[in-house]
Amino acid sequence: MSNSILDIETALRLKNFSFRTSSKVSGYKSGIHKSHYNGISPDFLEHKQYNKGDELKQIDWRLYGRHDRLYVKKFEDEVNMRWCILVDKSASMDYGDNKYNKFEYAKRLAATLSYLLLKQGDSVGLIGFSDSGIELIPPRSGSHFITPILDKLNTLEPQGKTGLEEPILTALEAYRSDASFVIISDFLLETGAIEKSIKLARNSKKEISLFHVLHPDETDFNFSGSIEFEDLETNTKVIVDTGSLRHTYIKRIGEFITQLKHTCHENEARYVLSSTNEPIEKSLIQIADK
């Protein structure tokens, strides 16, 4: 197993943060997410050893008297969440050098988020997607499950075109109950197709977060002279005068990002712009609570 895509330093810096769903969920295990049963005489499930930050009112003092250790009660109104992390493995994700490559960034983001979610007791599954095929790992819990997730991420190869609807349908089939979907992609699609996929998830009562992964070249267009550009998904090539195109391109990419943010806002989805020249910590912290 290779740990190179798991950013342990970032994970350690974020160890005091939690990643939560914003809406209530149904569940059967104790965790950090509030369930539908809150306030309806929740059932006591089990004990866990007291950790700094646990509510003092949940300490079982009778158990302390017998064992001389602090334990807190865990109730059914706090449940574990199931997460599905969808990673775009289309050919367009393979842009950039090793340092700022979009696909390598996406894998590190997925690996580190998976590690943090498993550490907080949630279950995590993975979907690698493009129109060339969908690869699925069903959700499981336990810190040891990071190994097959890392192994799968390391085997993914960028190829094919971006296709979002089919992987969302696959995720909905695998996650029939409450879940939170995280999509990591460059979203090189028509905004209408993106909105349709977001609505599919939201209409099924799924939480959804989008990490929009872009290389600085794609936002700043720092090119000069006449350059031949190649579409990595269609292999179409075109020679352009970058000077005359720069203003129009920056305006269009800005409009695209704004439209995607608006679509997310209108559909109660979280949007994070993730530039590959910035640390993944900056992206992850935007969906975290301390």
C-alpha positions in Angstrom: 0.0 0.0 0.0 1.3 3.4 -0.9 0.5 6.3 1.5 1.9 9.0 -0.8 -1.5 10.3 -1.6 -2.5 10.5 2.1 -1.5 13.9 3.5 -0.9 12.9 7.1 0.4 16.3 8.1 -2.9 17.9 6.9 -4.9 15.2 8.7 -3.1 15.9 11.9 -3.7 19.6 11.7 -7.4 19.0 11.1 -7.7 16.3 13.8 -9.7 18.6 16.1 -12.2 19.4 13.3 -15.3 17.4 12.5 -17.0 16.9 9.2 -20.8 17.0 9.6 -23.9 16.8 7.5 -26.0 19.9 7.7 -29.4 18.1 7.8 -30.7 15.4 10.1 -30.1 11.8 9.3 -31.6 8.5 10.3 -29.2 6.0 11.8 -28.5 3.3 14.4 -25.0 3.9 15.6 -23.6 6.6 17.8 -21.7 9.4 16.2 -21.5 13.2 15.8 -24.5 13.7 13.4 -28.0 14.6 14.8 -30.8 12.2 13.9 -34.5 12.5 13.3 -35.1 11.1 16.8 -33.6 14.0 18.7 -36.0 15.1 21.5 -38.2 11.9 21.3 -36.8 10.1 24.3 -33.8 8.7 22.5 -32.7 5.3 23.4 -29.4 4.7 25.3 -27.1 2.5 23.2 -23.8 2.0 24.9 -20.9 3.6 26.7 -17.6 5.0 25.4 -14.6 6.2 27.4 -14.7 9.9 28.2 -12.6 12.2 25.9 -11.9 15.8 26.2 -14.8 17.7 24.7 -17.5 15.2 25.6 -20.4 16.7 27.4 -20.1 16.3 31.2 -23.8 15.8 31.6 -23.5 12.5 29.7 -21.0 11.0 32.2 -22.3 7.8 33.9 -21.2 8.4 37.5 -22.4 5.0 38.6 -20.1 3.4 36.2 -17.3 5.7 37.4 -17.9 4.4 40.9 -17.5 0.8 39.8 -14.5 1.2 37.5 -12.9 4.5 38.6 -12.9 5.6 35.0 -15.0 8.2 33.2 -17.5 6.9 30.6 -20.2 8.8 28.7 -23.5 7.5 27.5 -24.1 7.3 23.8 -27.6 7.8 22.5 -29.5 7.1 19.3 -29.9 10.8 18.7 -26.3 10.9 17.6 -25.6 8.7 14.6 -22.8 7.9 12.2 -23.0 9.3 8.7 -22.4 7.4 5.5 -20.3 9.3 2.9 -19.8 8.6 -0.8 -16.7 10.3 -2.3 -16.9 10.5 -6.1 -13.6 11.2 -7.8 -13.5 12.3 -11.5 -11.1 10.2 -13.4 -11.7 11.6 -16.9 -8.8 12.5 -19.1 -9.2 16.3 -18.5 -8.2 15.7 -14.9 -4.7 14.7 -16.0 -3.7 18.3 -16.6 -0.6 19.9 -14.9 2.8 18.8 -13.9 3.4 16.5 -10.9 3.3 19.3 -8.4 0.0 20.8 -9.5 -1.6 18.0 -11.5 -5.4 18.0 -11.0 -5.8 14.3 -10.7 -3.1 13.9 -8.2 -4.6 16.7 -6.2 -8.0 15.1 -6.4 -6.7 11.8 -5.1 -4.9 13.4 -2.2 -8.0 15.3 -1.3 -10.1 12.2 -1.4 -7.6 10.1 0.5 -7.2 12.7 3.3 -10.9 13.4 3.6 -11.6 9.6 3.8 -9.0 9.2 6.5 -10.6 12.0 8.6 -14.1 10.7 8.1 -13.2 7.2 9.1 -11.3 8.5 12.2 -14.5 10.3 13.3 -16.4 7.1 13.1 -18.3 7.5 9.9 -18.5 5.0 7.0 -17.0 5.9 3.7 -17.3 4.6 0.2 -15.6 5.6 -3.1 -16.6 6.0 -6.7 -14.1 6.7 -9.5 -16.0 7.8 -12.5 -15.8 8.8 -16.2 -17.7 7.7 -19.3 -15.0 5.0 -19.7 -16.3 3.2 -16.5 -17.4 3.5 -12.9 -15.4 1.9 -10.1 -17.1 1.5 -6.8 -16.1 0.6 -3.2 -19.1 0.2 -1.0 -19.2 2.1 2.3 -17.5 0.6 5.4 -16.4 2.0 8.7 -13.3 1.6 10.8 -9.9 3.3 10.4 -8.4 0.1 8.9 -10.7 0.7 5.9 -8.4 3.5 4.7 -6.2 0.8 3.2 -8.5 -0.4 0.4 -9.6 3.2 -0.3 -5.9 4.2 -0.8 -5.3 1.1 -2.9 -8.2 1.9 -5.2 -7.3 5.5 -5.5 -3.8 4.5 -6.5 -5.1 2.2 -9.3 -7.4 4.9 -10.9 -6.2 6.0 -14.3 -7.5 9.2 -15.9 -9.2 8.4 -19.2 -12.5 9.1 -21.0 -14.8 12.1 -20.8 -16.5 13.6 -17.7 -19.9 12.1 -17.2 -21.8 12.9 -13.9 -25.3 11.6 -14.1 -24.4 7.9 -14.3 -22.1 7.9 -11.2 -24.7 9.8 -9.3 -27.3 7.2 -10.2 -24.8 4.5 -9.2 -24.3 6.2 -5.8 -28.0 6.5 -5.2 -28.4 2.8 -5.8 -25.6 2.0 -3.4 -26.7 4.6 -0.8 -30.5 4.1 -0.4 -30.6 5.6 3.1 -29.2 8.9 4.3 -25.8 9.8 3.0 -23.6 12.7 2.0 -22.0 12.8 -1.4 -18.7 14.6 -2.1 -17.8 15.2 -5.8 -14.2 16.0 -6.7 -14.0 17.1 -10.3 -13.0 19.8 -12.7 -16.7 19.9 -13.8 -15.9 20.4 -17.5 -19.5 20.0 -18.4 -22.5 22.1 -19.4 -23.9 23.8 -16.3 -27.3 22.3 -17.1 -25.9 18.7 -16.9 -24.2 19.5 -13.5 -27.5 21.0 -12.1 -29.4 17.9 -13.3 -27.0 15.6 -11.4 -27.1 17.8 -8.3 -30.9 17.8 -8.3 -30.9 14.0 -8.6 -29.0 13.7 -5.4 -30.9 16.5 -3.6 -34.3 15.1 -4.6 -33.2 11.8 -2.9 -32.5 13.7 0.3 -28.7 13.4 -0.1 -26.3 16.0 1.2 -23.9 17.1 -1.5 -20.6 19.0 -1.6 -18.6 19.9 -4.7 -14.8 20.4 -4.8 -14.1 22.2 -8.1 -10.5 21.3 -8.9 -8.8 23.6 -11.3 -5.2 24.3 -12.3 -4.0 27.9 -12.0 -3.6 27.9 -15.8 -7.3 27.3 -16.1 -8.3 30.3 -14.0 -5.5 32.8 -14.7 -4.6 31.9 -18.3 -1.0 32.8 -17.9 0.1 32.0 -21.4 1.8 34.2 -24.0 2.3 34.0 -27.8 0.6 31.6 -30.2 0.1 28.2 -28.5 -1.4 24.9 -29.7 -4.0 23.7 -27.1 -5.2 20.1 -27.0 -8.5 18.9 -25.5 -7.4 15.9 -23.4 -10.8 14.3 -23.7 -11.4 14.6 -27.5 -7.8 15.1 -28.6 -9.0 18.1 -30.6 -6.1 20.6 -31.2 -6.4 24.3 -31.9 -3.8 27.1 -32.3 -4.7 30.4 -30.6 -3.2 33.8 -30.1 -3.3 33.8 -26.3 -3.0 37.6 -26.1 -6.2 38.2 -28.0 -8.0 35.4 -26.2 -7.0 36.1 -22.6 -9.7 38.7 -21.7 -12.5 36.6 -23.2 -11.3 33.4 -21.6 -11.0 34.9 -18.1 -14.4 36.4 -18.4 -15.9 33.1 -19.5 -14.3 31.0 -16.8 -15.4 33.6 -14.2 -18.9 33.3 -15.4 -18.8 29.5 -15.3 -17.6 29.5 -11.7 -20.2 32.0 -10.7 -22.9 30.0 -12.3 -21.8 26.8 -10.6 -21.7 28.6 -7.2 -25.2 29.9 -7.9 -26.5 26.4 -8.9 -25.1 24.9 -5.7 -26.6 27.7 -3.6 -30.0 27.3 -5.2 -29.9 23.5 -4.6 -28.5 23.7 -1.0 -25.2 22.1 -2.0 -21.8 23.2 -0.8 -19.3 24.6 -3.3 -15.5 24.8 -2.8 -13.1 26.1 -5.5 -10.0 24.0 -5.1 -6.9 25.4 -6.9 -4.1 22.8 -7.2 -1.5 25.3 -6.2 -3.0 25.7 -2.8 -2.8 23.2 0.1 -5.7 20.7 0.3 -6.2 21.9 3.9 -7.6 25.1 2.6 -10.3 23.1 0.7 -11.1 20.7 3.5 -11.5 23.3 6.2 -14.3 24.8 4.3 -16.6 21.9 5.0 -15.4 21.3 8.5 -16.5 22.4 12.0 -14.1 22.9 14.9 
